[in-house]
Amino acid sequence: MTTSPDSAVREFIAEHRPAFLDELAEWLRIPSVSADPDRAGEVRRSAEWLAARLRSTGFPVAEVWETADGGLPAVFAEWPSGDPDAPTVLVYGHHDVQPADRADGWVTDPFQPVVVDGRMYGRGAADDKGQVFFHTLGVRAHLAATGRSTPAVNLKLLVEGEEESGSPHFGALIREHAEQLAADVVMISDTGMWGERTPTVCTGMRGMVELQIDLTGPAQDIHSGSFGGAVPNPATEAARLVAGLHDADRRVAVPGFYDGVVELTAQERELFAELPFDEAEWLGVAKSRATLGEQGFSTLERIWARPTAEVNGIWGGYTGPGGKTIVPSSAHLKLSFRLVAGQDVEKVRQAVADWVADRLPAGIGHEITFTGSTRPCLTPLDHPALQSVVRAMGRAFEQKIRFTREGGSGPAADLQDVLGAPVLFLGISVPSDGWHSVNEKVELDLLAKGVETSAYLWGDLAANWPAGKTAGEMGNA
């Protein structure tokens, strides 16, 4: 009897699963907390551990890459296909983790992983070591099932060591190594699915612009009885800026803010509506009593596919006990704008700067400090590489794969900008995994599905990549 390719993949995974989990647990024992300077050596040890495992997996190139200014190291690996027309895929993930301590409320030591009821508990189990590591067994299963000696795609990995600290050196790293990192597709394995029974593929992330506005008025706090109502008040003007940030339909009122926005298609809205979304449950997680946002859009559409403006902080004047009747000399705002595909970071910055300047009266000075920005990214539903991910996941999960987007922002846009390649997402984590929280875990059966998806994906991508097409020609919103 001839064994089917899918059966061969599953048999290989089942046979090697115990050793795979033992190795993952070994990696999780390395407390690679990038935010803690005292653990910089552990982050390096994590990078060296991973590079060694990638070499033993079969990658002919597996290197620890240093970052600028004494930053923490990343890992790069490459395994050429040998097929002249094979597309090149760069898998991105990170090997650093969030801080964790038993005293935070962990049931077990966060850096001594344990398996209980089909779950592996430990810091980094889901975010992101488990989701990086499943590719090592996935590529081996791919080779075993197909009889190949090299992957069907030119496979590259870039595993960052500073993602949990804001990726301060990541942009410079990928620009420095842009030639080695060149790819037709970027695959982000640092994301998740809707739920255990609802496997999904993420198609995009929002971008972001962050800023602080410092307003100044009188050279010092002055008496409100003698001067109030006759000179401009910075705190009042801060409040007026905030009040004017949205219109009556909760749309951002900054002129030009929506220029270029890629609108949701009817198909995308239908696909979002298929998801088993419980708004009451979501509100419970949000610790909020009601939803509110741009008119004409559902909650999921608002957080995934619409741009937003949020007041992150507002302060100024006297905030101590009792009263102090003054016109304060200064006031301050922190704002963040989430962006969607089609919006340009620099144009949004300029639009916000112009809007602030136009709304302030004479006598109020202001300074805007832009503190961070990230471009949005979106892969169209009909992109061939996205369809390969969907087919591979469908084979592994044996059910329909649905679609989500990510309301947050991340380093995906840096990769898109520098490499000019479409960004895709492949993750198997679920909300209950507790990223950044106590008792982080990964569902072992889902982890195996990630391995299986990876095993199917490379052959599907190679078979369905349009001949002669480059990443730029394939397009990316």
C-alpha positions in Angstrom: 0.0 0.0 0.0 1.3 3.4 -1.0 1.5 6.0 1.9 -0.1 9.3 1.0 2.1 12.5 1.4 -0.1 13.7 4.3 0.1 10.4 6.1 3.9 10.4 5.7 4.1 13.8 7.2 1.9 12.9 10.1 3.8 9.7 10.8 7.1 11.5 10.8 5.8 14.2 13.2 4.4 11.6 15.5 7.7 9.6 15.6 9.8 12.7 16.3 7.4 14.6 18.5 8.9 13.5 21.9 12.4 14.6 20.9 11.1 17.8 19.4 9.3 18.7 22.7 12.4 17.8 24.8 14.5 20.2 22.7 11.9 23.0 22.9 11.8 22.6 26.7 15.6 22.8 26.7 15.4 26.1 24.8 12.6 27.5 27.1 14.9 26.9 30.1 17.2 29.7 28.8 15.7 33.0 30.4 16.3 35.2 27.3 14.7 38.3 28.8 15.8 41.1 26.5 14.4 43.9 28.8 16.7 42.9 31.7 20.3 44.0 31.1 21.5 41.4 33.7 20.2 38.7 31.3 21.9 39.9 28.1 24.2 36.9 28.4 21.1 34.6 28.4 19.8 36.2 25.3 23.1 35.5 23.6 23.1 31.9 24.9 19.6 31.5 23.4 20.8 32.7 20.1 23.8 30.4 20.1 21.5 27.5 21.2 19.2 28.1 18.3 22.0 28.5 15.7 23.4 25.1 16.8 20.0 23.4 16.5 19.4 24.9 13.1 22.7 23.5 11.9 21.8 20.1 13.3 18.4 20.3 11.5 20.3 20.6 8.2 20.6 24.3 7.5 24.0 24.7 5.9 24.1 28.4 7.1 23.1 29.3 10.7 24.8 32.3 12.2 24.5 34.6 15.2 24.2 38.2 13.9 25.3 41.0 16.1 23.3 44.3 16.3 24.6 47.8 16.4 25.6 49.7 19.6 25.9 46.6 21.7 22.4 45.4 21.0 21.2 41.8 21.5 21.9 39.2 18.8 19.7 37.7 16.2 20.0 34.4 14.4 20.0 34.0 10.6 19.8 30.6 8.8 19.6 29.7 5.2 18.9 26.4 3.3 18.9 26.8 -0.5 16.5 24.7 -2.5 18.7 23.8 -5.4 15.8 24.3 -7.8 16.6 27.3 -10.1 13.1 28.6 -10.1 12.3 28.1 -6.5 10.8 31.1 -4.6 12.6 32.4 -1.6 10.8 32.5 1.8 12.1 34.4 4.9 10.6 33.2 8.2 10.6 35.8 10.9 10.3 35.2 14.7 12.0 36.2 17.9 13.9 34.3 20.6 13.7 36.8 23.4 10.9 36.7 25.9 9.0 38.8 28.4 10.1 39.1 32.0 8.7 36.3 34.3 9.0 35.4 37.9 7.4 32.8 40.1 6.3 35.6 42.5 4.2 37.2 39.7 1.7 34.4 40.2 3.1 31.5 38.1 2.0 28.1 39.3 5.4 26.7 38.3 8.8 28.2 37.6 8.4 30.1 34.3 11.8 28.9 33.1 11.3 25.2 34.1 8.7 24.1 31.5 6.2 21.4 32.4 3.7 19.5 30.4 0.2 19.2 32.0 -3.0 18.0 30.2 -1.5 18.4 26.7 -0.1 21.8 27.3 3.5 23.0 27.8 3.8 25.8 30.3 6.8 28.1 30.3 7.8 31.6 29.3 8.2 31.7 25.5 6.2 28.5 24.9 3.9 30.4 22.6 5.6 33.8 22.3 7.6 33.0 20.4 10.0 30.1 20.8 7.4 27.4 20.2 6.2 29.1 17.0 9.8 29.5 15.7 10.8 26.0 16.6 8.0 24.2 14.9 9.7 25.1 11.6 12.6 22.9 12.4 10.5 19.7 12.6 8.3 21.0 9.7 11.1 21.2 7.2 12.4 17.8 8.2 8.9 16.3 7.7 8.7 18.1 4.4 12.0 16.4 3.3 11.0 13.0 4.6 7.6 13.0 2.9 8.8 14.2 -0.5 12.2 12.4 -0.6 13.9 15.7 -1.2 17.4 16.5 0.2 16.7 20.2 0.2 13.5 22.3 0.7 11.3 23.0 -2.2 11.8 26.7 -1.5 14.9 28.7 -0.7 14.3 28.8 3.1 15.7 31.6 5.3 15.1 32.3 9.0 15.6 35.6 10.8 15.0 35.2 14.6 15.3 38.5 16.4 16.6 39.0 20.0 15.0 42.3 20.9 11.3 42.1 19.8 10.0 42.2 23.4 12.1 45.4 23.9 10.7 47.3 21.0 13.1 46.0 18.3 15.4 49.1 18.7 18.1 47.8 16.3 15.9 45.7 14.0 15.6 48.2 11.2 19.3 48.8 11.0 20.0 45.1 11.1 17.8 44.3 8.1 19.1 47.2 6.1 22.7 46.1 6.8 21.9 42.5 5.7 19.3 43.3 3.0 21.1 41.3 0.3 21.3 38.2 2.4 17.7 38.6 3.6 16.3 39.1 0.1 13.1 37.1 -0.3 9.9 36.7 -2.4 7.8 36.2 0.7 8.2 37.1 4.3 6.4 34.7 6.7 5.8 36.0 10.3 5.6 33.2 12.8 4.8 35.4 15.8 1.0 35.5 15.7 -2.0 33.4 16.5 -5.4 32.1 15.5 -8.9 33.0 16.5 -9.3 29.8 18.7 -8.6 26.1 19.0 -11.7 25.2 16.9 -11.4 28.1 14.5 -8.1 28.1 12.7 -7.4 31.4 11.0 -4.8 33.2 8.9 -3.9 36.8 9.7 -3.7 38.9 6.5 -2.3 42.2 7.9 -1.3 44.4 10.8 -2.0 48.1 11.4 0.7 50.7 11.5 1.2 53.4 14.1 2.3 56.9 14.7 3.0 58.0 18.3 3.6 61.6 19.5 3.7 63.9 22.4 2.5 67.5 22.2 3.8 70.0 24.8 1.9 73.2 25.0 3.2 76.4 26.7 1.4 79.6 27.7 2.5 82.0 30.5 6.1 81.9 31.5 4.9 80.6 34.9 1.7 79.6 36.6 -0.4 82.8 37.2 -3.4 83.8 39.3 -6.7 82.8 37.6 -8.6 85.7 39.3 -6.2 88.3 38.0 -5.5 86.8 34.5 -8.0 84.0 33.9 -10.3 84.5 30.9 -7.9 87.2 29.5 -4.9 85.1 28.4 -4.7 81.7 26.7 -4.7 78.6 29.0 -2.5 75.7 27.8 -4.6 73.1 29.7 -7.8 74.5 28.1 -6.2 74.3 24.6 -5.1 70.7 25.3 -8.7 69.9 26.1 -9.9 71.6 23.0 -7.4 69.6 20.8 -8.7 66.4 22.4 -12.3 67.4 21.9 -11.7 68.1 18.3 -9.8 64.9 17.5 -13.0 63.1 16.3 -16.2 64.2 14.6 -19.8 63.3 15.5 -19.4 59.9 13.7 -16.2 59.1 15.7 -14.1 59.6 12.6 -10.7 61.1 13.0 -11.1 64.8 12.2 -7.6 65.5 11.1 -7.8 66.8 7.4 -6.1 64.3 5.0 -5.9 61.5 7.6 -7.9 59.1 5.5 -6.0 59.7 2.3 -5.2 56.5 0.6 -7.0 54.2 3.1 -7.6 50.8 1.5 -11.3 50.2 2.2 -12.7 46.9 3.3 -14.2 44.9 0.5 -17.6 43.2 0.7 -15.9 39.8 0.7 -13.6 40.8 3.6 -16.6 42.1 5.7 -18.4 38.8 5.1 -15.4 36.8 6.1 -15.0 38.8 9.3 -18.7 38.3 10.1 -18.2 34.5 9.8 -16.1 34.4 12.9 -17.8 33.3 16.2 -17.4 36.7 17.8 -19.0 37.2 21.2 -19.1 40.9 21.8 -20.1 40.6 25.5 -17.2 38.2 26.1 -14.9 40.6 24.3 -16.1 43.5 26.5 -15.3 41.4 29.5 -11.7 41.0 28.4 -11.5 44.7 27.6 -12.9 45.6 31.1 -15.3 48.0 29.4 -19.0 48.4 29.7 -19.8 49.4 26.1 -18.3 49.5 22.5 -17.8 52.8 20.8 -16.1 53.8 17.6 -16.4 54.9 14.0 -20.0 54.7 12.8 -20.9 52.1 10.1 -18.3 49.5 11.2 -18.5 46.4 13.4 -16.2 46.0 16.4 -13.9 43.6 14.5 -13.7 45.9 11.5 -12.8 48.9 13.8 -9.9 47.1 15.5 -8.6 45.3 12.4 -9.2 47.4 9.4 -10.0 51.0 10.4 -7.5 53.8 11.4 -7.9 55.3 14.8 -6.7 58.1 17.1 -6.4 57.6 20.8 -5.5 59.9 23.7 -2.9 58.0 25.7 -2.3 60.7 28.3 -3.2 64.2 29.2 -1.9 66.3 32.0 -1.0 69.8 33.1 -1.6 72.4 35.8 -2.2 71.6 39.5 -3.2 68.0 40.3 -2.5 68.0 44.1 -5.1 68.0 46.9 -7.5 70.8 47.2 -7.7 73.7 44.8 -5.1 76.0 43.3 -6.6 78.8 41.3 -4.1 79.2 38.5 -3.7 79.5 34.8 -1.0 76.8 34.3 2.1 77.5 32.3 2.0 74.2 30.4 0.0 71.2 29.4 0.8 67.9 27.6 -0.7 65.2 25.4 0.3 61.8 24.3 -1.5 60.6 21.2 -1.3 57.5 19.1 -2.7 56.9 15.6 -3.2 53.3 14.3 -2.9 53.2 10.5 -4.2 50.8 7.9 -3.0 49.8 4.5 -2.7 52.7 2.1 -1.9 55.3 4.7 1.6 56.9 4.6 3.3 57.5 7.9 5.1 60.7 6.9 1.9 62.2 5.4 0.0 61.3 8.6 2.7 63.0 10.7 2.5 66.1 8.6 -1.3 66.2 8.6 -1.3 65.9 12.4 1.3 68.6 12.8 -0.6 71.0 10.5 -3.9 70.3 12.3 -2.4 71.1 15.7 -0.8 74.3 14.5 -4.0 75.5 12.9 -6.1 74.9 16.0 -3.9 76.7 18.5 -4.5 80.4 19.3 -1.8 83.1 19.5 0.0 83.0 22.8 0.2 79.2 23.0 3.5 77.7 22.0 3.8 74.1 21.1 6.3 71.4 20.3 5.5 68.0 18.8 7.8 65.1 19.4 7.1 62.0 17.2 8.2 59.1 19.4 7.7 56.1 17.1 6.1 54.9 13.9 5.4 51.7 12.0 3.9 51.2 8.6 0.8 49.1 8.1 0.9 46.0 6.0 -1.8 44.0 4.2 -1.7 41.0 1.9 -4.6 40.7 -0.6 -6.8 37.6 -0.2 -6.1 36.4 -3.7 -2.3 36.6 -3.3 -0.8 33.2 -4.4 1.4 32.9 -1.3 -1.5 33.6 1.0 -3.5 30.9 -0.7 -0.7 28.5 -0.2 -0.8 29.2 3.5 -4.5 28.6 3.6 -4.2 25.3 1.7 -1.4 24.1 3.9 -3.3 25.0 7.1 -6.5 23.4 5.7 -4.6 20.1 5.1 -3.2 20.2 8.6 -6.5 21.1 10.4 -8.8 19.4 8.0 -11.3 22.2 8.1 -12.1 25.6 6.6 -9.5 28.3 7.3 -10.9 31.7 8.1 -9.3 35.1 8.0 -8.4 37.8 10.6 -6.2 40.8 10.8 -4.1 42.1 13.7 -5.1 45.4 15.4 -1.7 45.9 16.8 1.6 46.8 15.1 5.0 45.1 14.8 8.2 44.7 12.9 6.5 43.2 9.9 6.4 46.6 8.1 10.2 47.0 8.5 10.7 43.8 6.6 8.2 44.8 4.0 9.8 48.2 3.5 13.4 47.0 3.2 12.9 43.8 1.3 9.9 44.8 -0.9 8.2 41.5 -0.3 4.6 40.6 0.8 4.2 39.8 4.4 2.2 36.7 5.5 1.4 35.3 8.9 1.6 31.7 10.1 0.8 31.2 13.8 -1.0 28.5 15.8 -1.2 30.2 19.2 -4.6 30.9 20.7 -5.8 33.7 23.1 -5.7 31.4 26.2 -1.9 30.9 25.7 -1.3 34.0 27.9 1.3 35.9 26.0 3.1 38.4 28.3 1.0 37.0 31.2 1.5 34.4 34.0 1.4 30.7 33.2 2.1 31.2 29.5 1.5 27.9 27.6 1.2 26.3 24.2 -1.3 23.6 23.2 0.8 20.7 22.1 -1.7 19.4 19.5 -1.9 22.8 18.0 1.9 23.0 18.0 1.9 19.8 16.0 -0.5 21.3 13.5 1.9 24.2 13.1 4.7 21.6 12.3 2.3 19.9 9.8 1.4 23.2 8.2 5.0 24.1 7.8 5.7 20.7 6.2 3.0 21.2 3.6 3.6 24.8 2.9 7.0 24.8 1.2 5.9 22.3 -1.5 2.7 24.2 -2.1 4.4 27.5 -2.4 7.0 26.1 -4.9 4.3 24.5 -7.0 2.0 27.5 -7.1 4.4 30.4 -7.3 4.0 32.1 -10.7 7.0 31.3 -12.9 9.4 34.2 -13.3 7.6 36.5 -10.9 9.5 38.5 -8.4 8.3 39.8 -5.0 7.8 43.3 -6.4 5.8 42.1 -9.3 3.5 40.0 -7.1 2.4 43.2 -5.2 1.5 44.0 -1.7 -0.9 46.5 -0.3 
